[in-house]
Amino acid sequence: MNAASPLPYVENNRFLQGVDVALVRELRERGRTISVKKASTVYRLAEANNGLYLVVSGSVRLAIPNQSGRELVLLHVNEGEWFGELACTDMLKRAQNAIAVVDSVLWHLPAPAIEQLTARHPIFWKFIAQIQSDHLRRFISYLGCLSEPTICRTIHLLVCNAQDSSRGKVVRLPQEEMAMVLGVTRQTASRCLQELERGNMIKRGYKEIWILSLESLQKKYQEASEAG
C-alpha cells in the first residue's frame, strides 16, 4: 500500500463496510491530500468548521489550550483514523486544536462536500456518528486511568496508540509528546519506558516503540494499579 495514498483507508474503512458503492466513490472523489509539517496547526479552537480529515500518515494531536498556553490532550489520531467530526455534526465552531505531532499527510473532505454527501446519502451521517462514538469511547477510557500510577498511564497510552504493521504493533509518538500527555517530565516518561523495556514488554527504536507483549503490558498495568 502506498503510504501517501488515502484510497485504501477510504475504500476499506470499517465504518463504511456494506454501504452503497456510489457513496464510497463520491467520497473518494471529493477529497484532497494535504501535507502538514510537525507542530503545524490543522485547525484551531473556535475556528469555523471546514470539514473532515483522515490521517494518511503521521499523527495529529487533539487538545484544548488553557489560559497559560498549556494543552489538555484529548487524544491522538493516527494513520487510518479520522478527525474533525464534531463540528461536522453540530455545525458549530471547532471544539479543540488539531496539531500535527510529526510531519503528516492528511486527506481533507471539505464541509460543502459533506453537506452534499449527507443530502444525497443520509447513511453518511451514520459514518460520522461512528467516528464520534469511537473518539468518545477512547476519551472515556483515557479519563478512567487518570488517577492511576504513571506507569499505568504510560501503558494505556502505548496500547491506545499502537498501530498494526508487518512487523507487529508499533507506537510512533515522540517521547516529548508522551511526556506532555502524561503530565510528567521527559525523564519520568523515559524511566517508565525503560522499566517496560527491561521487562521485555516493549522495544524502543528510532522514533518508534514496538509492543512485544500486550499480555505482559496488561498484567503489568493490573499489578501496578493494585499496588497503587
N, C-alpha and C positions, 0 to 999 in steps of 0.2 A: 504493500500500500504506500502510495506517495504521501509522506508526512505533511506536505503542503496542500494536499487536496482535501476539501471538505466533503466531497461526494460520498465516500463510504460512511461517514458519520450521519449524513442526511438520509441516505437510502436505507441504511441498516439500523437506524435508531430504534431502540426498544420501545419508545413511546409512539412510534409510527407504524409498528407492525400491524398488518391487517387493514390499513386504511386504503382508500382509493388511490390507485397509482397516479391518477391525474393530479391529486393534491401533492404527492411527493415530487412529481415532475415540475409543477408550478413553484413549489418551494425551492427546488434546486435551481431554477432559472432566475429567481427574483433576488437572490443574494449576491454579495460580492466579497472577495477576500481582501483583508487589510492586514498590514504588518504594524506592530507596536513595539517600541523599544522598552527595555527594562525600566521600571519606575514611571512609565508614561501613563497618563490618565486616559482611560477609555470613556468614562463619563463621571461627572461629579454629583454629589448630593444636591438635590433641589433643581437640577437641570431638567429641561423638558425631555419627555420620552422620545427617543429616536430609534427604537426598535429592539430586536432580539439579537443575541450574539452566541456563536458557537466557537469553542476553543479548538482550533485545528492542531496547534502545537503550542507548548508553553504552559503558562498558568496565570490566572488572574485572581487577585485578592479583592473580596467584597468587604468593605469596612465602613464604620461610621466614625468620623473625626469628632473629638471633643474640643472644648474652647482652648485648651492648651496646645492643640495640634496633634496630640497622640490619637491613635486609632484603636477602636474596638473592632477586632477582626471577627466577622460573622462566619465566613467560610472561604475556602479556596475552590476555584473552578478549574479543573484540569482538562487535559486532552480528551476530546469527545463529549464534553459536557457543555450545557447551555447556561446562559445567564441573561438578566435584563427582563425577565418575565413579569415581575411585579407591576412595573409601570405600564406594561402592555395589557395587563388585566384590568387595573382600575383607571387607567388613562390619566393618572396623576404624575407628579414630578418624581424624579429618581429619589429613592429612599436611602441610598448609600453611595460611596465612592466605589469605582471599579478601577483597580490599578494593576498593570502588568507586573508580575513578580520577576519574570525573566523576559528576554526577547521572545515575543509570541506572535503567532499568526492566528487571526480571528476571521470568522465568516459572519458578515453582518446582514441581517434581514431588516430593511427599513420599516418604520412604523406604517407608512402608507401601504406597503405591500402586505403587512399583517392585516390591516383593515380590509383589504380586498380579498385576502385568502379566507378570513373568517366569514365574510359575507357570502362567498361562493361555496365554502366548505365549512359549515358550522362545527364539524368534528375537530377542526383545528383548535378550537377553544379547549378541548379535552387535552390535546397535546401540551398547550401552555399550562393548563392546570396541573398536569402531571409533573412538569418541571418544577413548578412552585411547590407542590407537595413534597417532592424529593428534597428540595432545599430546606423546607421547614423541618422535615424529619431529621435531616443531618444537623441542623442547628439545635433542635431539642436534645439530640444525643450529645452534642457539644456542651450544652448547658448542664446536662446531667453529670458531667465529670469535672466541673469547675472546682468543686470542693475536695477533689481527690488529690493525693500527693503528686508532685511534679512528674515523677516517673510514670505514673498512671496517665497523666495528661499527655505526656510525650508519646506513649504507646498509642493512645487514642488518635493523636494527630497523625502518626505514621500510618496506622491502619486505614483511617478515613481518606488519606490522600495516596494510598498505594494504587498504582496502575499496572494492568497486565502488560507483559511484554513477552517476547520469545524466550527470554531467559528467566522469567518468573515475575514476581511483583516488585515494583520499584517506586520509590518516592523521589520526586525531583523538586524539592523545596530547599532553597539555600538555608544554611544554619542560622543566619541572622533573622530570616523570616520566621523560622520555627521559634526562635527565642522571643520574638515580638508577640507571636500568637500566644505563647505560654506565659508571657508576662515575667520573664526571667532574663538574666544576663546571658550572653553567648557562652560564657564559661560554664554556667549552670546547665544550659542545654547540652553543651559538649560532654559534661560529666554524665548526664543521663544516657546519651548515646553511647558513650564509652562502656557504661555498665551493661547495656543491652548487647553491645558488640562482644564484650568479654564472655557473655552467656551464650554466644553463638546464635542469637536471635536475629541479628541484623549484620550487614557488612557495609561499611561506608566506602564509597568510591568518589571519583571526581564529580562533584555537583549531583550526586545521586546516592541514595541509600537503598540497599537491597534487603527485602524481607526474606529471611532464611526459614523462619518457622512461625507461622501465625499461631499455632497451638501453644508454642512456648511463650509468645508475647501475651496471649490471653491468660495463661497460667500466671505469668509474672504480674500482670495487672491485678488479678484476683488476690494474689499473695500480698502485694504492696498495699492494696486497698484495705484489706483486713487488718494489716499491721498499722494502718493509719499514718 
